[in-house]
Amino acid sequence: MNRLEYLVEFQKILADYHVSSAGKKILEEIELVLLVAPSGGGRNTVISELLKSGKYDFVVSDTTRLPRINNGSLEQSGREYWFRTEEEILQDLKDGKFLEAEVIHNQQVSGISIRELKKALTHSKIAITDIDIGGVQNIMAAKEDTLAIVVLPPSFDEWQRRIFTRGSIEPTEYKRRMHTARTIFTEALKHDYFSFVINHTIEQTAKEIDAIAQVKDIDAKEKLKAKQLIEQLLQEINASLEKI
Protein backbone atom coordinates (compact mmCIF):
# COMPACT_ATOMS: atom_id res chain seq x y z
CA MET A 1 0.00 0.00 0.00
CA ASN A 2 1.21 3.47 -0.81
CA ARG A 3 1.90 5.83 2.07
CA LEU A 4 3.22 9.37 2.36
CA GLU A 5 6.16 10.02 4.64
CA TYR A 6 5.85 13.78 4.07
CA LEU A 7 2.06 14.04 4.17
CA VAL A 8 1.98 17.09 6.46
CA GLU A 9 4.57 18.92 4.35
CA PHE A 10 2.59 18.25 1.17
CA GLN A 11 -0.64 19.45 2.77
CA LYS A 12 0.98 22.68 3.94
CA ILE A 13 2.55 23.63 0.63
CA LEU A 14 -0.53 22.71 -1.43
CA ALA A 15 -2.76 24.79 0.83
CA ASP A 16 -1.05 27.93 -0.50
CA TYR A 17 0.63 26.76 -3.69
CA HIS A 18 1.84 29.19 -6.36
CA VAL A 19 3.32 28.50 -9.79
CA SER A 20 6.78 30.02 -10.31
CA SER A 21 7.31 33.06 -12.55
CA ALA A 22 9.01 30.85 -15.14
CA GLY A 23 6.09 28.43 -14.97
CA LYS A 24 3.55 31.22 -15.44
CA LYS A 25 5.32 32.33 -18.60
CA ILE A 26 4.98 28.82 -20.05
CA LEU A 27 1.31 28.74 -19.03
CA GLU A 28 0.71 31.96 -20.95
CA GLU A 29 2.07 30.44 -24.14
CA ILE A 30 0.88 26.84 -24.07
CA GLU A 31 -2.51 25.59 -25.29
CA LEU A 32 -3.93 23.08 -22.81
CA VAL A 33 -6.88 20.69 -23.23
CA LEU A 34 -8.29 18.66 -20.34
CA LEU A 35 -10.62 15.71 -20.88
CA VAL A 36 -12.94 14.60 -18.09
CA ALA A 37 -15.16 11.55 -18.40
CA PRO A 38 -16.80 8.83 -16.30
CA SER A 39 -15.60 5.24 -16.46
CA GLY A 40 -16.50 3.94 -19.91
CA GLY A 41 -16.58 7.45 -21.35
CA GLY A 42 -13.73 6.70 -23.74
CA ARG A 43 -11.47 9.64 -22.99
CA ASN A 44 -8.20 7.68 -23.25
CA THR A 45 -9.19 6.22 -26.60
CA VAL A 46 -10.18 9.68 -27.81
CA ILE A 47 -6.80 11.05 -26.72
CA SER A 48 -5.04 8.28 -28.65
CA GLU A 49 -7.04 9.25 -31.73
CA LEU A 50 -6.15 12.93 -31.33
CA LEU A 51 -2.46 12.09 -30.96
CA LYS A 52 -2.52 10.47 -34.41
CA SER A 53 -3.10 13.92 -35.94
CA GLY A 54 0.33 15.13 -34.79
CA LYS A 55 -1.19 18.30 -33.33
CA TYR A 56 -1.22 17.14 -29.71
CA ASP A 57 1.29 16.17 -27.05
CA PHE A 58 0.09 13.94 -24.19
CA VAL A 59 0.90 15.32 -20.75
CA VAL A 60 2.08 12.54 -18.44
CA SER A 61 1.40 13.33 -14.79
CA ASP A 62 3.91 12.87 -11.96
CA THR A 63 3.05 10.66 -8.99
CA THR A 64 4.58 9.39 -5.78
CA ARG A 65 2.75 6.08 -5.93
CA LEU A 66 4.38 2.86 -7.02
CA PRO A 67 3.79 1.36 -10.50
CA ARG A 68 0.90 -1.10 -10.78
CA ILE A 69 0.12 -4.06 -12.99
CA ASN A 70 -2.36 -3.03 -15.71
CA ASN A 71 -3.66 -5.58 -18.22
CA GLY A 72 -0.89 -7.96 -17.26
CA SER A 73 2.03 -5.54 -17.62
CA LEU A 74 3.80 -3.25 -15.20
CA GLU A 75 3.26 0.49 -15.65
CA GLN A 76 6.28 2.31 -17.03
CA SER A 77 7.66 5.69 -16.00
CA GLY A 78 6.99 8.20 -18.75
CA ARG A 79 4.08 6.23 -20.19
CA GLU A 80 1.30 6.00 -17.57
CA TYR A 81 3.00 8.34 -15.09
CA TRP A 82 6.37 9.72 -14.16
CA PHE A 83 7.04 7.73 -10.98
CA ARG A 84 9.05 9.97 -8.67
CA THR A 85 10.10 10.10 -5.03
CA GLU A 86 8.31 12.21 -2.44
CA GLU A 87 11.45 14.27 -2.00
CA GLU A 88 11.63 15.08 -5.71
CA ILE A 89 8.02 16.16 -6.01
CA LEU A 90 8.09 18.07 -2.72
CA GLN A 91 11.11 20.08 -3.88
CA ASP A 92 9.49 20.83 -7.24
CA LEU A 93 6.38 22.05 -5.44
CA LYS A 94 8.51 24.33 -3.27
CA ASP A 95 10.06 25.69 -6.48
CA GLY A 96 6.65 26.24 -8.11
CA LYS A 97 7.32 23.72 -10.87
CA PHE A 98 3.83 22.18 -11.00
CA LEU A 99 0.68 23.44 -12.65
CA GLU A 100 -1.31 21.65 -9.97
CA ALA A 101 -1.00 18.70 -7.63
CA GLU A 102 -3.24 16.87 -5.20
CA VAL A 103 -2.92 14.61 -2.18
CA ILE A 104 -5.06 11.57 -3.01
CA HIS A 105 -6.58 9.57 -0.16
CA ASN A 106 -3.64 10.69 2.02
CA GLN A 107 -1.64 7.97 0.25
CA GLN A 108 -0.07 9.63 -2.78
CA VAL A 109 0.58 12.95 -4.49
CA SER A 110 -0.07 13.31 -8.21
CA GLY A 111 0.02 16.35 -10.45
CA ILE A 112 0.94 18.01 -13.73
CA SER A 113 4.49 19.26 -13.95
CA ILE A 114 5.37 22.45 -15.81
CA ARG A 115 8.15 20.33 -17.32
CA GLU A 116 5.58 18.36 -19.35
CA LEU A 117 3.89 21.52 -20.58
CA LYS A 118 7.23 22.97 -21.63
CA LYS A 119 7.85 19.82 -23.68
CA ALA A 120 4.59 20.34 -25.58
CA LEU A 121 5.41 24.01 -26.10
CA THR A 122 8.86 23.13 -27.44
CA HIS A 123 7.19 20.75 -29.92
CA SER A 124 4.71 23.50 -30.92
CA LYS A 125 1.83 21.20 -29.99
CA ILE A 126 -1.37 21.43 -27.96
CA ALA A 127 -0.92 19.83 -24.54
CA ILE A 128 -3.67 17.33 -23.73
CA THR A 129 -4.35 15.09 -20.76
CA ASP A 130 -7.12 13.26 -18.93
CA ILE A 131 -7.91 14.45 -15.44
CA ASP A 132 -10.26 13.83 -12.52
CA ILE A 133 -12.96 16.42 -11.99
CA GLY A 134 -11.35 17.58 -8.74
CA GLY A 135 -8.20 18.84 -10.45
CA VAL A 136 -9.93 20.99 -13.07
CA GLN A 137 -10.80 23.90 -10.80
CA ASN A 138 -7.20 24.27 -9.60
CA ILE A 139 -5.96 24.30 -13.19
CA MET A 140 -8.56 26.84 -14.29
CA ALA A 141 -7.47 29.10 -11.42
CA ALA A 142 -3.88 28.98 -12.66
CA LYS A 143 -4.68 29.11 -16.39
CA GLU A 144 -8.07 30.59 -17.21
CA ASP A 145 -7.94 29.84 -20.94
CA THR A 146 -7.59 26.09 -20.38
CA LEU A 147 -10.09 24.12 -22.45
CA ALA A 148 -11.93 21.69 -20.16
CA ILE A 149 -14.11 19.17 -22.01
CA VAL A 150 -16.46 16.60 -20.51
CA VAL A 151 -16.83 13.53 -22.74
CA LEU A 152 -20.35 12.12 -22.47
CA PRO A 153 -21.86 8.78 -23.48
CA PRO A 154 -24.69 9.12 -26.03
CA SER A 155 -27.20 7.48 -23.68
CA PHE A 156 -27.36 5.64 -20.36
CA ASP A 157 -27.99 2.27 -22.01
CA GLU A 158 -25.06 2.63 -24.42
CA TRP A 159 -22.83 3.81 -21.57
CA GLN A 160 -23.71 0.73 -19.50
CA ARG A 161 -23.06 -1.51 -22.49
CA ARG A 162 -19.59 0.00 -22.92
CA ILE A 163 -18.81 -0.42 -19.22
CA PHE A 164 -19.82 -4.08 -19.06
CA THR A 165 -18.24 -4.94 -22.42
CA ARG A 166 -14.88 -4.59 -20.66
CA GLY A 167 -15.73 -7.50 -18.36
CA SER A 168 -17.66 -8.34 -15.22
CA ILE A 169 -17.78 -5.74 -12.46
CA GLU A 170 -18.43 -6.36 -8.77
CA PRO A 171 -21.47 -4.48 -7.40
CA THR A 172 -19.29 -2.44 -5.03
CA GLU A 173 -17.03 -1.36 -7.92
CA TYR A 174 -20.01 -0.54 -10.13
CA LYS A 175 -21.50 1.55 -7.33
CA ARG A 176 -18.21 3.43 -6.91
CA ARG A 177 -18.05 4.21 -10.62
CA MET A 178 -21.63 5.49 -10.66
CA HIS A 179 -20.98 7.72 -7.64
CA THR A 180 -17.89 9.12 -9.37
CA ALA A 181 -19.87 9.70 -12.57
CA ARG A 182 -22.57 11.51 -10.61
CA THR A 183 -19.94 13.78 -9.09
CA ILE A 184 -18.48 14.53 -12.54
CA PHE A 185 -21.85 15.39 -14.07
CA THR A 186 -23.04 17.41 -11.08
CA GLU A 187 -19.85 19.48 -10.92
CA ALA A 188 -19.78 20.00 -14.70
CA LEU A 189 -23.24 21.58 -14.58
CA LYS A 190 -22.04 24.09 -11.97
CA HIS A 191 -19.25 25.66 -14.04
CA ASP A 192 -19.60 27.55 -17.32
CA TYR A 193 -15.99 26.86 -18.32
CA PHE A 194 -16.81 23.26 -19.28
CA SER A 195 -17.47 22.29 -22.87
CA PHE A 196 -19.22 19.02 -23.72
CA VAL A 197 -18.81 16.43 -26.46
CA ILE A 198 -21.10 13.43 -26.87
CA ASN A 199 -19.07 10.34 -27.74
CA HIS A 200 -21.04 8.56 -30.47
CA THR A 201 -17.87 7.31 -32.19
CA ILE A 202 -14.20 7.80 -31.38
CA GLU A 203 -13.37 9.35 -34.74
CA GLN A 204 -16.20 11.87 -34.66
CA THR A 205 -15.55 12.75 -31.02
CA ALA A 206 -11.89 13.43 -31.77
CA LYS A 207 -12.88 15.67 -34.69
CA GLU A 208 -15.30 17.63 -32.51
CA ILE A 209 -12.73 18.11 -29.75
CA ASP A 210 -10.15 19.25 -32.30
CA ALA A 211 -12.66 21.72 -33.74
CA ILE A 212 -13.38 23.14 -30.27
CA ALA A 213 -9.65 23.44 -29.62
CA GLN A 214 -9.27 25.48 -32.80
CA VAL A 215 -12.17 27.90 -32.29
CA LYS A 216 -12.10 27.89 -28.46
CA ASP A 217 -15.90 27.72 -28.34
CA ILE A 218 -18.88 25.39 -28.67
CA ASP A 219 -22.28 25.97 -30.25
CA ALA A 220 -24.84 27.14 -27.68
CA LYS A 221 -27.46 24.67 -28.95
CA GLU A 222 -25.01 21.79 -28.66
CA LYS A 223 -24.10 22.84 -25.12
CA LEU A 224 -27.78 22.92 -24.12
CA LYS A 225 -28.32 19.51 -25.70
CA ALA A 226 -25.38 18.11 -23.73
CA LYS A 227 -26.65 19.57 -20.47
CA GLN A 228 -30.06 18.01 -21.06
CA LEU A 229 -28.33 14.67 -21.65
CA ILE A 230 -26.44 15.07 -18.36
CA GLU A 231 -29.71 15.68 -16.50
CA GLN A 232 -31.09 12.48 -18.01
CA LEU A 233 -27.95 10.52 -17.13
CA LEU A 234 -28.12 11.76 -13.53
CA GLN A 235 -31.71 10.57 -13.22
CA GLU A 236 -30.81 7.13 -14.53
CA ILE A 237 -27.71 6.91 -12.33
CA ASN A 238 -29.83 7.58 -9.26
CA ALA A 239 -32.39 5.00 -10.36
CA SER A 240 -29.65 2.46 -10.98
CA LEU A 241 -28.07 3.02 -7.57
CA GLU A 242 -31.42 2.58 -5.83
CA LYS A 243 -31.62 -0.96 -7.24
CA ILE A 244 -28.28 -2.04 -5.73
QUIVEN-V126116 format. One record per helix or strand. SS is the DSSP state (2 for helix, 1 for strand). FROM is the first residue (numbers start at 1). LEN is the number of residues. If there is no record, write none. Layout:
ss = <SS SS>
from = <FROM FROM>
len = <LEN LEN>
This chain:
ss = <2 2 1 2 1 1 1 1 1 1 2 1 1 2 1 2 1 2 2 1 2 2>
from = <7 21 32 43 56 62 69 73 77 81 86 98 108 114 126 133 147 156 171 194 202 220>
len = <9 9 6 9 3 2 2 2 1 3 9 7 6 9 5 10 7 10 20 6 14 23>
